[in-house]
Amino acid sequence: MIDLEVEIDYGQVYIYSVAPWRDDSTSDAVLRALDDARQSGRWVGVVDGLIDVVVPFRKSFDAPMRVEVWSEEPPLDNDAWDHVVDADFDVCDGELVFEPSGGFTPVRCPESVPSGRYRARVSGRGYAEAAEGAVGVDSYRLRLWPRENERPPELRKSWPGWQRLG
């Protein structure tokens, strides 16, 4: 278990191991991931190894993020979270990065995460309070476990406020 703090800006935080733009400065992965998040109704977009977590408010400084690596799929605990999405995610060279939209400084996971092909479960909470202007109430979790096959992203639980904001 690894605890860190991430920044969210423009209502988004990117999660990646290798930035899609590292070898291609013309990459539009962030735009395509945002489109995927909105058009799918998952509010979590997945493109080119990038996970774009979209939240219903503009900014969050120092949001708690817990990273957990499991040996198998963890049990669901959707009741504890506002929004939950599963997606395929690969970790290369032990790197895991969280970057706020808008080009601000990325936060690297302070501990190495074993390289591999994972299924990722992204969970967020505090959405209603933060969307109404409360500060410091949102938190997140990223659970990773090994995967054998590719699967499409899956919305496990949707925050009902998306219907009002969508």
C-alpha positions in Angstrom: 0.0 0.0 0.0 1.4 3.4 -1.0 -0.2 6.7 0.1 0.6 9.9 -1.7 -1.1 13.2 -2.6 -2.0 14.2 -6.1 -3.2 17.5 -7.6 -6.2 17.7 -9.8 -6.6 20.7 -12.2 -9.2 21.5 -14.9 -11.2 18.6 -13.4 -8.7 15.9 -14.4 -5.7 13.9 -13.2 -3.8 11.7 -15.6 -2.4 8.3 -14.5 0.4 6.7 -16.6 3.5 4.7 -16.5 5.0 5.9 -19.8 3.6 9.2 -21.0 2.1 8.8 -24.5 3.8 12.1 -25.5 7.3 10.9 -24.4 8.3 9.8 -27.9 5.6 11.8 -29.8 5.4 15.4 -29.0 2.3 15.6 -31.3 0.4 13.0 -29.2 -3.3 14.0 -28.6 -3.8 11.2 -26.1 -5.1 13.6 -23.4 -7.8 14.9 -25.7 -8.8 11.5 -26.9 -8.8 10.2 -23.3 -11.1 13.1 -22.2 -13.4 12.4 -25.2 -13.5 8.7 -24.2 -14.3 9.6 -20.6 -17.2 11.9 -21.6 -18.6 9.9 -24.5 -18.5 6.6 -22.7 -20.2 8.1 -19.6 -17.5 6.4 -17.5 -15.8 9.8 -16.7 -12.6 7.8 -16.8 -11.0 7.7 -20.2 -8.4 5.2 -21.4 -6.1 5.8 -24.4 -2.6 4.8 -25.3 -1.6 3.7 -21.7 -3.1 6.8 -20.2 -6.0 6.9 -17.7 -7.7 10.2 -17.5 -9.8 10.5 -14.2 -12.4 13.3 -14.7 -14.0 14.8 -11.6 -17.0 17.1 -11.2 -15.0 20.1 -9.9 -12.1 22.2 -11.2 -9.3 21.9 -8.7 -8.1 19.9 -5.8 -4.7 20.4 -4.1 -3.1 17.5 -2.2 -5.9 15.0 -2.8 -5.1 11.7 -1.0 -4.4 8.8 -3.4 -3.8 5.3 -2.2 -2.1 2.8 -4.5 -2.6 -0.9 -3.8 -1.1 -3.9 -5.7 -3.0 -7.1 -5.3 -2.1 -10.7 -6.4 -5.7 -11.2 -7.6 -8.8 -9.1 -8.2 -9.7 -7.4 -4.9 -13.2 -7.6 -3.5 -15.6 -4.9 -4.5 -16.4 -2.2 -1.9 -18.4 0.2 -4.1 -20.5 1.4 -1.1 -17.4 3.2 0.2 -16.9 5.1 -3.1 -18.8 7.6 -5.3 -17.4 6.4 -8.6 -15.6 3.2 -9.6 -14.1 2.2 -13.0 -12.0 -0.8 -14.0 -9.5 -0.5 -16.9 -6.5 -2.3 -18.3 -3.2 -0.6 -17.4 0.4 -1.5 -17.9 3.3 -0.5 -15.6 6.7 -0.3 -17.2 10.0 0.0 -15.3 8.2 0.3 -12.0 7.0 3.9 -12.8 3.6 5.2 -11.9 2.9 8.9 -12.4 -0.1 11.1 -11.5 -0.2 14.4 -13.5 -2.8 17.2 -13.2 -4.3 18.5 -16.4 -2.8 21.8 -17.6 0.8 20.8 -17.6 1.6 21.1 -13.9 4.3 19.1 -12.2 3.7 15.3 -12.3 3.8 13.4 -9.0 5.8 10.2 -9.3 4.8 7.3 -7.0 7.3 7.4 -4.2 7.8 3.6 -4.4 8.3 1.4 -7.4 5.3 -0.6 -8.5 6.2 -4.0 -10.0 6.2 -3.8 -13.8 3.4 -5.8 -15.5 0.1 -6.0 -17.2 -2.6 -5.0 -14.8 -6.3 -4.5 -14.4 -6.8 -1.2 -12.6 -9.7 -0.1 -10.4 -10.0 3.6 -10.0 -12.2 4.8 -7.2 -13.1 8.3 -6.1 -15.2 9.9 -3.3 -16.2 13.2 -1.9 -17.6 14.3 -5.3 -20.8 15.8 -4.2 -19.2 17.9 -1.5 -16.3 19.0 -3.7 -18.7 19.9 -6.6 -20.5 22.2 -4.1 -17.3 24.0 -3.3 -15.9 22.1 -0.2 -12.2 21.8 -0.2 -10.1 18.8 0.9 -12.9 16.3 1.0 -12.1 14.2 -2.2 -9.9 11.1 -2.1 -8.9 8.4 -4.5 -7.7 4.8 -4.7 -5.9 2.9 -7.5 -6.0 -0.9 -7.1 -3.9 -3.0 -9.5 -3.9 -6.7 -10.0 -2.4 -8.9 -12.7 -4.4 -9.5 -15.9 -4.0 -12.2 -18.5 -6.4 -10.9 -21.2 -7.3 -7.4 -22.5 -10.8 -6.2 -21.5 -12.6 -3.0 -22.2 -13.0 -0.5 -19.4 -16.0 -1.2 -17.1 -18.0 1.3 -15.1 -18.6 -0.4 -11.7 -20.4 2.5 -10.0 -21.4 5.9 -11.4 -21.7 9.0 -9.2 -25.3 10.1 -9.8 -24.4 13.7 -10.0 -22.9 13.2 -13.5 -26.5 13.2 -14.8 -27.0 16.8 -13.6 -23.6 17.9 -14.8 -23.2 15.7 -18.0 
